[in-house]
Amino acid sequence: MDAILFYGIIILLALGFLSFAWLIVRGWLELIFSFLLGVFKLLWNIVKVAFWVVTLPFRLIGAIFRLFRRKPRESREQDVTSI
């Protein structure tokens, strides 16, 4: 009877220790993965900003060219279709 009580206490202590150890491991994993996710989000935002910085001048130049380009004359199109 004493052996059953002794081993029962040992098993309960081991389960308690494993539960505590699992909480520690899970906490560390959550900390590591949240850090990696934050780094990934930061890098993604840097890529988005760099994309806008690179493409914005070209978009502005294209908009300016579209504003000041000459429109094709309608008479030239009518002459070509009448031939």
C-alpha positions in Angstrom: 0.0 0.0 0.0 2.9 2.3 0.7 4.4 1.7 -2.7 1.1 2.7 -4.5 0.9 5.9 -2.4 4.6 6.7 -3.0 4.4 6.1 -6.8 1.1 8.0 -7.0 2.8 11.0 -5.4 5.8 10.7 -7.7 3.5 10.5 -10.8 1.4 13.6 -9.6 4.6 15.5 -9.0 5.9 14.5 -12.5 2.6 15.6 -14.1 2.7 18.9 -12.3 6.3 19.5 -13.4 5.5 18.5 -17.0 2.5 20.9 -17.0 4.8 23.7 -15.6 7.5 22.9 -18.2 5.0 22.9 -21.0 3.8 26.4 -19.9 7.4 27.6 -20.1 8.0 26.1 -23.5 4.7 27.4 -24.9 5.5 30.9 -23.5 8.9 30.9 -25.2 7.5 29.7 -28.5 4.8 32.3 -28.4 7.4 35.0 -27.7 9.7 33.8 -30.5 6.9 33.5 -33.1 5.4 36.9 -32.1 8.8 38.4 -32.5 9.3 36.8 -35.9 5.8 37.9 -37.0 6.7 41.5 -36.0 9.9 41.4 -37.9 8.1 40.0 -41.0 5.4 42.8 -40.7 8.2 45.4 -40.4 10.0 44.1 -43.4 6.8 44.0 -45.4 6.0 47.6 -44.6 9.5 48.6 -45.6 9.0 46.8 -48.9 5.7 48.6 -49.5 7.2 52.0 -48.7 10.2 51.3 -51.0 7.8 50.3 -53.8 5.9 53.6 -53.4 9.1 55.6 -53.3 10.4 54.0 -56.4 7.1 54.1 -58.4 5.7 57.4 -57.4 8.1 59.6 -59.5 7.3 57.5 -62.6 3.6 57.8 -61.9 3.9 61.6 -61.6 6.0 61.8 -64.8 3.4 59.7 -66.6 0.5 61.9 -65.3 2.3 65.1 -66.4 2.9 63.6 -69.9 -0.7 62.6 -70.1 -1.7 66.1 -69.3 0.4 67.8 -71.9 0.5 65.3 -74.8 -1.2 66.3 -78.0 -4.5 64.7 -78.8 -4.7 63.1 -82.3 -6.6 65.2 -84.7 -10.0 63.9 -85.8 -9.5 65.3 -89.4 -6.5 63.1 -89.9 -8.5 60.0 -88.8 -11.3 61.0 -91.2 -8.9 61.4 -94.1 -7.4 58.0 -93.5 -10.9 56.3 -93.4 -12.1 58.1 -96.5 -9.4 56.7 -98.7 
